[in-house]
Amino acid sequence: MGLGEASARGTSMEGDCLSCIKYLMFVFNFLIFLGGSFLLGVGVWVLVDPTGFREIVAANPLLFTGVYIILAMGGMLFLLGFLGCCGAIRENKCLLLFFFMLILIIFLAELAAAILAFVFREHLTREYFTDELKRHYQGYNNTHVFTSTWNAIMNTFECCGVNSPEDFEDSLFRMLHPNDMVPRACCRRITHPGEEQECLMGSMMFRYNKGCYSAVVDYFEMYIYVAGALAIVVLTIELFAMVFAMCLFRGIQ
């Protein structure tokens, strides 16, 4: 009698533990589902944003590729969150194993992406952008993708050059337009005749004097920290989701 009660009590505790894991698994996967939806929303917003952010991202191939990586990762997390929720509620071992393997692959891919971002961080330095601007920016050729992109950046963020207007010295732009100290995109909004010519001749009163590197970093500083914090949260959730998935998989008879 005592042995049977102990066995029944143990079975009941095991069932309660399994039920707890199942609902925790559901909660974690629902959070993954929401995270995937957020990343999809950010990626779609960048691609369709009418304020010129798409042109800004296109200035650097690494950033432009990153948008599609965000879309792909968002779609995968969206799908995985959905599969994980279904596998937990239905207690389907096949779905749980499939979920575990896919989320493990994504987890490793995210770690690899973080390592690559650290390794290639020198491509996002002031020196890199300054060198690219000096060698490729043409000023008024809007059919040239690099030039039109930089014009969009300077107009959008009201800045000039990477560090300052002096970045255009000894540049391709000055070779093509020797009479202009800065391009027209560096000029403030014209209110009186002659102001644009003063700007092009280098007058500090009629041009933007802040560099675009500082302007863009200041604008996105808060979002960069939010994105970093979100990435840490997502990795933690994925790790716990894998643990719960394997525990639930082993507990299902």
Secondary structure, 3 states (H helix, E strand, C coil): CHHHHHHHHHHHHHHHHHHHHHHHHHHHHHHHHHHHHHHHHHHHHHHHCCCCHHHHHCCCHHHHHHHHHHHHHHHHHHHHHHHHHHHHHHCCHHHHHHHHHHHHHHHHHHHHHHHHHHHCHHHHCHHHHHHHHHHHCCCCCCCCHHHHHHHHHHHHHCCCCCCCHHHHCCCHHHHHCCCCCCCHHHECCCCCCCHHHHHHCCCHHHECCCCHHHHHHHHHHHHHHHHHHHHHHHHHHHHHHHHHHHHHHHHCC
